[in-house]
């Protein structure tokens, strides 16, 4: 006899002290989920989710679905409605790749859509991995590319207060790791995304509001966007309002992206990156030879962006007069402050040709002679000292910062 610890046969236990109001546990294994990486568990897990959503104990307002340890093969999106939590057992012991035998819960998706779709208030995904499944090597799953990992969607409705916590989104090389999308006069506000790890994707996180819709005031705490990001690590764009979405303490450090690490575009779009770590070890000399490439591009129609933290290896491309609250600490790259306090790209005057070309600076006019002094005049061994003879005609002598190289806006 189990005595005081007896478990009802349906294993639907009330949670004490962990929910606001009453809620129930629903076990995916009771609906046939196997988790052996071979059996298609889509229908079983979705049945458990639907049962939690319809729970009479909660008057049909949702509950928690427990996903046991295992690798759960799925072939169509798992749809999580309002009030339902899909709760796993963690995602394994390795921070770089999923350890399938370490007791974690992995949704191994083989399909062309999104692996998980969240479309209701206060839905959540916790303590699991979502993987664009590639096995067996050479199989259909190895060749099909998913549109994305997790889609939080406000399609003609509000989807508020979604929570993702300790979720690992992995290997969506043909799509987007996490998408927040509002369309058809919908909205996606007030979400909480904690300790989210996105590794290897075409786009890491995409925040997008279509015309007449909005994605506002979502919070990302800690977490990381790392590994191979083919295009962009974080993309925020309109045309609808897409603002006050904040990243706090997030590491954004793919070695290289083909466009930029962070792209913000649209007059109603801005981002707040607070105390973030921005690095791109190959961005100064990217593999296609088209560099240096900015770590951040803020298109000229976007304003009010707030960004600070550590920036390494290249630079920020932005209209800093419209975005004065961009202020990174950087010892490895170009300074990004406005001109009066800029750490100029070429403060040491490298590369002077002896006449008119001084990399990083504009030399308008011809009312001066400039010569480079000898080594005995150098302050530091790798700095040059220039001597300017003002010729007293054609206006004042000007030495203007050229600023870091600009790239055309991505299409």
HELIX and SHEET records of a PDB file:
HELIX    1   1 UNK A    3  UNK A    5  5                                   3    
HELIX    2   2 UNK A   28  UNK A   31  5                                   4    
HELIX    3   3 UNK A   42  UNK A   53  1                                  12    
HELIX    4   4 UNK A   56  UNK A   58  5                                   3    
HELIX    5   5 UNK A  140  UNK A  143  1                                   4    
HELIX    6   6 UNK A  339  UNK A  341  5                                   3    
HELIX    7   7 UNK A  375  UNK A  377  5                                   3    
SHEET    1   A 7 UNK A  25  UNK A  27  0                                        
SHEET    2   A 7 UNK A  64  UNK A  66  1                                        
SHEET    3   A 7 UNK A  85  UNK A  87  1                                        
SHEET    4   A 7 UNK A 124  UNK A 132  1                                        
SHEET    5   A 7 UNK A 105  UNK A 109  1                                        
SHEET    6   A 7 UNK A  70  UNK A  74  1                                        
SHEET    7   A 7 UNK A  36  UNK A  40  1                                        
SHEET    1   B 8 UNK A  25  UNK A  27  0                                        
SHEET    2   B 8 UNK A  64  UNK A  66  1                                        
SHEET    3   B 8 UNK A  85  UNK A  87  1                                        
SHEET    4   B 8 UNK A 124  UNK A 132  1                                        
SHEET    5   B 8 UNK A 163  UNK A 183  1                                        
SHEET    6   B 8 UNK A 148  UNK A 155  1                                        
SHEET    7   B 8 UNK A 114  UNK A 118  1                                        
SHEET    8   B 8 UNK A  78  UNK A  80  1                                        
SHEET    1   C12 UNK A  25  UNK A  27  0                                        
SHEET    2   C12 UNK A  64  UNK A  66  1                                        
SHEET    3   C12 UNK A  85  UNK A  87  1                                        
SHEET    4   C12 UNK A 124  UNK A 132  1                                        
SHEET    5   C12 UNK A 163  UNK A 183  1                                        
SHEET    6   C12 UNK A 192  UNK A 194  1                                        
SHEET    7   C12 UNK A 219  UNK A 221  1                                        
SHEET    8   C12 UNK A 242  UNK A 248  1                                        
SHEET    9   C12 UNK A 269  UNK A 278  1                                        
SHEET   10   C12 UNK A 251  UNK A 252  1                                        
SHEET   11   C12 UNK A 224  UNK A 237  1                                        
SHEET   12   C12 UNK A 197  UNK A 209  1                                        
SHEET    1   D11 UNK A  25  UNK A  27  0                                        
SHEET    2   D11 UNK A  64  UNK A  66  1                                        
SHEET    3   D11 UNK A  85  UNK A  87  1                                        
SHEET    4   D11 UNK A 124  UNK A 132  1                                        
SHEET    5   D11 UNK A 163  UNK A 183  1                                        
SHEET    6   D11 UNK A 192  UNK A 194  1                                        
SHEET    7   D11 UNK A 219  UNK A 221  1                                        
SHEET    8   D11 UNK A 242  UNK A 248  1                                        
SHEET    9   D11 UNK A 269  UNK A 278  1                                        
SHEET   10   D11 UNK A 306  UNK A 311  1                                        
SHEET   11   D11 UNK A 325  UNK A 329  1                                        
SHEET    1   E14 UNK A  25  UNK A  27  0                                        
SHEET    2   E14 UNK A  64  UNK A  66  1                                        
SHEET    3   E14 UNK A  85  UNK A  87  1                                        
SHEET    4   E14 UNK A 124  UNK A 132  1                                        
SHEET    5   E14 UNK A 163  UNK A 183  1                                        
SHEET    6   E14 UNK A 192  UNK A 194  1                                        
SHEET    7   E14 UNK A 219  UNK A 221  1                                        
SHEET    8   E14 UNK A 242  UNK A 248  1                                        
SHEET    9   E14 UNK A 269  UNK A 278  1                                        
SHEET   10   E14 UNK A 251  UNK A 252  1                                        
SHEET   11   E14 UNK A 224  UNK A 237  1                                        
SHEET   12   E14 UNK A 260  UNK A 265  1                                        
SHEET   13   E14 UNK A 296  UNK A 298  1                                        
SHEET   14   E14 UNK A 316  UNK A 317  1                                        
SHEET    1   F 2 UNK A 361  UNK A 362  0                                        
SHEET    2   F 2 UNK A 400  UNK A 401 -1                                        
SHEET    1   G 2 UNK A 368  UNK A 372  0                                        
SHEET    2   G 2 UNK A 386  UNK A 390 -1                                        
END                                                                             
